[in-house]
Amino acid sequence: VFGSNETTNLEDEQISLDTNSILGMFVRRCTLTFNVLSFE
């Protein structure tokens, strides 16, 4: 779809900075869920 590898790495780095915050955890779960759904 897009440059998944580069984009995913950048998003993971940004999200990992906020993993302790509720918003960070919410965004991370949404990202993981989106990745799973995109394969189906």
Backbone atoms as SQL, in Angstrom:
CREATE TABLE atoms (id INTEGER PRIMARY KEY, chain TEXT, resi INTEGER, resn TEXT, atom TEXT, x REAL, y REAL, z REAL);
INSERT INTO atoms VALUES
  (1, 'A', 1, 'VAL', 'N', 0.850, -1.193, 0.000),
  (2, 'A', 1, 'VAL', 'CA', 0.000, 0.000, 0.000),
  (3, 'A', 1, 'VAL', 'C', 0.880, 1.235, 0.000),
  (4, 'A', 2, 'PHE', 'N', 1.509, 1.514, 1.149),
  (5, 'A', 2, 'PHE', 'CA', 2.463, 2.617, 1.215),
  (6, 'A', 2, 'PHE', 'C', 3.836, 2.047, 1.481),
  (7, 'A', 3, 'GLY', 'N', 4.808, 2.898, 1.855),
  (8, 'A', 3, 'GLY', 'CA', 6.129, 2.390, 2.256),
  (9, 'A', 3, 'GLY', 'C', 5.978, 1.832, 3.646),
  (10, 'A', 4, 'SER', 'N', 5.356, 0.657, 3.758),
  (11, 'A', 4, 'SER', 'CA', 5.014, 0.121, 5.073),
  (12, 'A', 4, 'SER', 'C', 6.181, 0.037, 6.023),
  (13, 'A', 5, 'ASN', 'N', 7.321, -0.456, 5.558),
  (14, 'A', 5, 'ASN', 'CA', 8.461, -0.656, 6.462),
  (15, 'A', 5, 'ASN', 'C', 8.900, 0.662, 7.091),
  (16, 'A', 6, 'GLU', 'N', 9.166, 1.668, 6.265),
  (17, 'A', 6, 'GLU', 'CA', 9.637, 2.946, 6.791),
  (18, 'A', 6, 'GLU', 'C', 8.566, 3.605, 7.652),
  (19, 'A', 7, 'THR', 'N', 7.347, 3.626, 7.155),
  (20, 'A', 7, 'THR', 'CA', 6.253, 4.267, 7.883),
  (21, 'A', 7, 'THR', 'C', 6.016, 3.586, 9.219),
  (22, 'A', 8, 'THR', 'N', 6.003, 2.262, 9.218),
  (23, 'A', 8, 'THR', 'CA', 5.749, 1.520, 10.451),
  (24, 'A', 8, 'THR', 'C', 6.844, 1.794, 11.468),
  (25, 'A', 9, 'ASN', 'N', 8.098, 1.835, 11.015),
  (26, 'A', 9, 'ASN', 'CA', 9.209, 2.074, 11.935),
  (27, 'A', 9, 'ASN', 'C', 9.076, 3.453, 12.572),
  (28, 'A', 10, 'LEU', 'N', 8.761, 4.465, 11.784),
  (29, 'A', 10, 'LEU', 'CA', 8.620, 5.817, 12.314),
  (30, 'A', 10, 'LEU', 'C', 7.464, 5.879, 13.303),
  (31, 'A', 11, 'GLU', 'N', 6.337, 5.258, 12.957),
  (32, 'A', 11, 'GLU', 'CA', 5.179, 5.278, 13.849),
  (33, 'A', 11, 'GLU', 'C', 5.484, 4.545, 15.145),
  (34, 'A', 12, 'ASP', 'N', 6.167, 3.405, 15.039),
  (35, 'A', 12, 'ASP', 'CA', 6.499, 2.642, 16.243),
  (36, 'A', 12, 'ASP', 'C', 7.381, 3.471, 17.166),
  (37, 'A', 13, 'GLU', 'N', 8.341, 4.212, 16.593),
  (38, 'A', 13, 'GLU', 'CA', 9.230, 5.022, 17.423),
  (39, 'A', 13, 'GLU', 'C', 8.448, 6.126, 18.117),
  (40, 'A', 14, 'GLN', 'N', 7.555, 6.785, 17.377),
  (41, 'A', 14, 'GLN', 'CA', 6.773, 7.870, 17.953),
  (42, 'A', 14, 'GLN', 'C', 5.827, 7.342, 19.020),
  (43, 'A', 15, 'ILE', 'N', 5.183, 6.210, 18.749),
  (44, 'A', 15, 'ILE', 'CA', 4.233, 5.639, 19.704),
  (45, 'A', 15, 'ILE', 'C', 4.958, 5.173, 20.956),
  (46, 'A', 16, 'SER', 'N', 6.143, 4.596, 20.795),
  (47, 'A', 16, 'SER', 'CA', 6.877, 4.057, 21.944),
  (48, 'A', 16, 'SER', 'C', 7.220, 5.169, 22.933),
  (49, 'A', 17, 'LEU', 'N', 7.281, 6.415, 22.463),
  (50, 'A', 17, 'LEU', 'CA', 7.587, 7.528, 23.357),
  (51, 'A', 17, 'LEU', 'C', 6.417, 7.799, 24.301),
  (52, 'A', 18, 'ASP', 'N', 5.207, 7.454, 23.871),
  (53, 'A', 18, 'ASP', 'CA', 4.009, 7.731, 24.666),
  (54, 'A', 18, 'ASP', 'C', 3.343, 6.460, 25.184),
  (55, 'A', 19, 'THR', 'N', 4.086, 5.361, 25.258),
  (56, 'A', 19, 'THR', 'CA', 3.469, 4.099, 25.682),
  (57, 'A', 19, 'THR', 'C', 2.917, 4.182, 27.093),
  (58, 'A', 20, 'ASN', 'N', 3.455, 5.073, 27.921),
  (59, 'A', 20, 'ASN', 'CA', 2.985, 5.173, 29.305),
  (60, 'A', 20, 'ASN', 'C', 1.683, 5.958, 29.406),
  (61, 'A', 21, 'SER', 'N', 1.355, 6.722, 28.373),
  (62, 'A', 21, 'SER', 'CA', 0.127, 7.512, 28.421),
  (63, 'A', 21, 'SER', 'C', -1.045, 6.706, 27.874),
  (64, 'A', 22, 'ILE', 'N', -2.245, 7.045, 28.317),
  (65, 'A', 22, 'ILE', 'CA', -3.440, 6.335, 27.850),
  (66, 'A', 22, 'ILE', 'C', -3.592, 6.520, 26.344),
  (67, 'A', 23, 'LEU', 'N', -3.352, 7.729, 25.867),
  (68, 'A', 23, 'LEU', 'CA', -3.481, 7.991, 24.435),
  (69, 'A', 23, 'LEU', 'C', -2.477, 7.149, 23.655),
  (70, 'A', 24, 'GLY', 'N', -1.260, 7.057, 24.172),
  (71, 'A', 24, 'GLY', 'CA', -0.228, 6.259, 23.497),
  (72, 'A', 24, 'GLY', 'C', -0.643, 4.806, 23.385),
  (73, 'A', 25, 'MET', 'N', -1.190, 4.264, 24.477),
  (74, 'A', 25, 'MET', 'CA', -1.626, 2.864, 24.472),
  (75, 'A', 25, 'MET', 'C', -2.799, 2.686, 23.510),
  (76, 'A', 26, 'PHE', 'N', -3.708, 3.658, 23.495),
  (77, 'A', 26, 'PHE', 'CA', -4.872, 3.584, 22.612),
  (78, 'A', 26, 'PHE', 'C', -4.438, 3.604, 21.153),
  (79, 'A', 27, 'VAL', 'N', -3.541, 4.529, 20.822),
  (80, 'A', 27, 'VAL', 'CA', -3.064, 4.637, 19.440),
  (81, 'A', 27, 'VAL', 'C', -2.322, 3.376, 19.037),
  (82, 'A', 28, 'ARG', 'N', -1.512, 2.840, 19.959),
  (83, 'A', 28, 'ARG', 'CA', -0.748, 1.633, 19.637),
  (84, 'A', 28, 'ARG', 'C', -1.687, 0.456, 19.365),
  (85, 'A', 29, 'ARG', 'N', -2.731, 0.320, 20.198),
  (86, 'A', 29, 'ARG', 'CA', -3.684, -0.777, 19.986),
  (87, 'A', 29, 'ARG', 'C', -4.400, -0.605, 18.655),
  (88, 'A', 30, 'CYS', 'N', -4.784, 0.620, 18.335),
  (89, 'A', 30, 'CYS', 'CA', -5.463, 0.872, 17.061),
  (90, 'A', 30, 'CYS', 'C', -4.544, 0.521, 15.902),
  (91, 'A', 31, 'THR', 'N', -3.256, 0.871, 16.020),
  (92, 'A', 31, 'THR', 'CA', -2.289, 0.581, 14.961),
  (93, 'A', 31, 'THR', 'C', -2.128, -0.912, 14.787),
  (94, 'A', 32, 'LEU', 'N', -1.984, -1.637, 15.900),
  (95, 'A', 32, 'LEU', 'CA', -1.820, -3.091, 15.826),
  (96, 'A', 32, 'LEU', 'C', -3.070, -3.733, 15.235),
  (97, 'A', 33, 'THR', 'N', -4.245, -3.262, 15.661),
  (98, 'A', 33, 'THR', 'CA', -5.501, -3.812, 15.150),
  (99, 'A', 33, 'THR', 'C', -5.633, -3.537, 13.661),
  (100, 'A', 34, 'PHE', 'N', -5.273, -2.325, 13.241),
  (101, 'A', 34, 'PHE', 'CA', -5.355, -1.957, 11.827),
  (102, 'A', 34, 'PHE', 'C', -4.437, -2.841, 10.995),
  (103, 'A', 35, 'ASN', 'N', -3.233, -3.114, 11.508),
  (104, 'A', 35, 'ASN', 'CA', -2.289, -3.970, 10.791),
  (105, 'A', 35, 'ASN', 'C', -2.855, -5.369, 10.618),
  (106, 'A', 36, 'VAL', 'N', -3.500, -5.893, 11.658),
  (107, 'A', 36, 'VAL', 'CA', -4.079, -7.242, 11.586),
  (108, 'A', 36, 'VAL', 'C', -5.225, -7.262, 10.576),
  (109, 'A', 37, 'LEU', 'N', -6.086, -6.252, 10.627),
  (110, 'A', 37, 'LEU', 'CA', -7.230, -6.219, 9.721),
  (111, 'A', 37, 'LEU', 'C', -6.786, -6.023, 8.279),
  (112, 'A', 38, 'SER', 'N', -5.711, -5.280, 8.061),
  (113, 'A', 38, 'SER', 'CA', -5.261, -4.989, 6.701),
  (114, 'A', 38, 'SER', 'C', -4.784, -6.244, 5.985),
  (115, 'A', 39, 'PHE', 'N', -4.382, -7.275, 6.740),
  (116, 'A', 39, 'PHE', 'CA', -3.912, -8.509, 6.115),
  (117, 'A', 39, 'PHE', 'C', -5.075, -9.401, 5.702),
  (118, 'A', 40, 'GLU', 'N', -6.237, -9.204, 6.316),
  (119, 'A', 40, 'GLU', 'CA', -7.371, -10.071, 5.991),
  (120, 'A', 40, 'GLU', 'C', -8.200, -9.501, 4.840);
